[in-house]
């Protein structure tokens, strides 16, 4: 029994340390810059700056399949899978378009310009300049899955319809946490507004 309690104590200690490490790491990660224009009860309107992303288009059309494959490809690039074997800092959030074929995108740190990025080893990775845009965003916690993403997408559509806010059909999922982070998980669905 004593051995079991010692092992259990070590497991709990390792878990707590890993969660504290994840929380402190999140504070130092560069994020997709935006300003909040207006807050509503369940969503907010934001303006995002023009930004540069690395992206990969996937044939998968479910979050579960696309997130694993897309993350693996893009993480390979930023962890050194490029012509210079250069590591590029992780950013937040990871973005995924919610269309028939999903595009996953990682924000490029501001210190890079399109011309200064190392070329990826994998030809399916593209550099995408996203112009400044105005969006509506709804936030939810926990781990994302296809059902939650669809639920919050429909909640956002209903809330915008109730307020008479016109939007495009360009929806994105934004995930802010690494998979090993258990607490304070944050996810969002955003949709671009009509001009």
N, C-alpha and C positions, 0 to 999 in steps of 0.2 A: 504493500500500500504506500509506503514511504517513497519508493522509487517512482511509482505512478504519479504521486503528487509533485515530485521534483521535475519529472518530465513535463507534466502539465504546466507547471510554473514557468519552465523554460519556453514552452510553446507560446504561452500568453505574453511573456516578456518580448519574444521575437516579434510577435504580432503587433504589440503596442509600439515597439521601436520602428517597425516598417511603416505603420500608419503615421507616426510623427514625422518620419523622413519624407513620406509622400506629401504631407501637408506643407512642410517647409519648402520642399521642391516646387510646389505649385506657386508659391509666392514669387519665385524668381523667374517664372516663365513669361515670355513676351506674349501678349494677347492681341486679338483682332480689335483695333481701336474704334470706339464708337461713343456718341453722346446720346443721352436720353432726351427726346423732344417732349414726350408726354406720357404719363402713366395712367393706365386704366385699372380697373379692379383685377382683371386676370391677364392682361398683356400690357406691353409698352411699345411706343413708336421710337425707333432709333435711327440715327444717321451714322453710317459707316464710312470711314475714309477709303479712298482708293488704295488697294493693296495687291501685292504679288503673292501668288500661291503656286506650289507644286501640285500637280493633279494627275490622276489616273482614271480613265473611264473603264468601267467594268460591265461585263455582260450580265452579271447577277442583278436581280431586282429585289432582293430581300436584304434587310439590314444585317441579319445574321451572317449570310454568306459574303456580302460585299464588304462588311467591316473587317472581317478577318483577312480577306485577300488584299483589299486596298491598303490596309494598315501595314501589312507585311511588305508590300512593294514600296510604299513611300518611306517607311521606316528604314528599309534597306538603303535607300538613297541617302537619307540624312545621317545614317550611321557610317557612311563612308563608301557606299556603292556608287561611286562616281569617278570621273576621269582623274581627279586629283586625290582620291581616297580621303577626302576632306569630310570631317564631321561637322554637321550643321545643327545648331541648337533646336531642340524641340520647342514648339509653340502651342498655344491653345486658343480656341478649341480646334478639334478636328471637325471638318465640315463635310457633309455628304448631301448631294442633290437628291431630291426625292422625285425621281422620274422613272420611266420604264427601264432605262439603263442608268445606273448610279455612277456619279463621278465623286470620288473622294479627293479632298483637298487639305493640304497642310499650309498654313500661313508661312511665308518666307520671312525670316527676321529682317528688320528694317535696314540693317547694315549692308544687305545685299541689294544689288540691282539685277535686272534680268541678264544683263551682259556679263556680270561678274560671277554668276552662279556656275559651279562646275557642271559639266554635262553629265547626265545620268548614264549609268551603264545599261539601263533597261530602256528601250526605245518607246515604250508605252507611257513613260512619264513625260508630262508636258509642263511648261511654265505658262501660267494663266494670269493676265493682268485683269483684276476685277475693278471696274470703276466705282466711284463713290455711289452709294445708294441709300434709300430710305426703306426701312423694313418694319414690320410688326413682329414681336417676339413673345412667345409664351414659354415659361420655364417649368420643368418638372424634375423630381429627384429620382434616386435609385438607379438601377441598371436599365439601360434602354433595351427595347426589343421591338419587333415589328408591330405588335399590338399596341404598345404604349405610344409609339411614334404616330400611328394612325389615329389613335384616340385624341392625342393633343393637337394633331393637325386639324381634325374635325372640330375640336373645341375652339381653336383659333379662328377657323372659318366662320363658325356660328357667332363668335364674339364680334368679329369684324362686320358681318352682315347686320347684327343688331345695332352697331354704331354707324352703319352706312359708309364704312371705309372701303374703298375700292382697291383691290389688290390684283397682282398678276397671278399666274399659277406656278411661279417659280418658288417652290418651297425647299428649305434646307433643314437638315438635322445638324445641330452643333453639340458635340460631346466634349466636356471639359476635363474629365478625370482619366488617369491611367486605370487599366483594368484591376490592378491590385489595391486600389484605394477604396475602402469600404464606407467611409463617413463623408458627409457633406458632398455627395455626388450631385452634379448639376448637368442638366441637359436642356436643350431648347429646340423649338421649332420656330423658324423664321420664314416670312414670306415677303417678297419685294412688293412695294406699293406701286400703283400706277402713278405716272408723272402728273 
